[in-house]
Amino acid sequence: MNRSGLGSALRALRETSGLEAKAVARGAAMSRSKLSKIENGNASPSVTDVDCILTAIGVSEEVKAEYMAAAREAATEITAWRLVRRLGYSRKQQQVQALESQTTLLRLFQPSLVPGLLQTPEYVRAVFARKHLSPAELERTTAARLARQRVLYTEGKAFRFVVTEPVLRWRIVPPLVMVGQLDRLVSLSRLPGVDIRVVSLSAPQTDFPGHSFVIKDQRMVTVETVHAETVVTDPRDIGLYVSKFEAFWRDAVAGDEMRELVDGVRDGFLRERETG
């Protein structure tokens, strides 16, 4: 199977399963029209699209591996944020949720913002408000991101977060709201499957933060830039991101030391509030 024939192969797979197109589209967090375009060869599916469609159909791991190999013929995919905006940020959050539900080990490095899975509702709204969404879309997107967070409580999954210390101090929300956000980080860090670490500004470093990225098992890396989202699936490139993550992971503070650092920043916001 090659990438050009992937759409028709996916349609045949769905029809064999007996599932209606609308059910698969719903399970893959995409519109019925988008699925139709993919199946009819009028739109080229991304690696993420194929992953979500196969998951919605419920194929075996062997079949999934074959189809994903065809999808990965183009090892790197770039989707401009203007296209995401056109389709809706709330739908994008649902698509990410579908991928996270199928991920056993998620590793996330973030040098600028609190990771989405760890954000409070107020912090989520502050992030998406900067994208100038309509009030209705802002609420839908906020609700969709918060719904993703349920995955943190799923048994058998592991979540590793590494953030740099400036993430704790970046004033995207007022001081009192940041207090609540930092309290949530401490609380979530005590969940069995969640490990949150902080790269301290006081510690000597051997690498540069660069940009945020998410590693989903060993199958893909998602990178967010100013203009687009990049999905990397070449195993050689994934290895580069894994190495970078592991280096920061080893140098970052963890456990009680991490919580002490976060509490110190939190107390600073409280003092500012009291004397302001």
Buried (B, 14 or more C-beta within 10 A) or exposed (E): EEBEEBBBBBBEBBEEBEBEBEBBBBBBBBBBEBBBBBBEEEBBBBBBBBBBBBBBBEBEEEEBEBBBEBBBEEBBBEBEBEEBBEBBBBBBBBBBBBBBBBBEEBBBBBBBBBBBBBBBEBBBBBBBBEEEBEEEBBBBBBEBBBEBBEBBEEEEBEBBBBBBBEBBEBEBBEBBBBBBBBBBBBEBBEEEBBBBBBBBEEEEEEEEBEEBBBBBEEBBBBBBEEEBBBBBBBEEBBEEBBEBBEBBBEBBBBEEEBBEBBBEBBEBBBEBEEEE
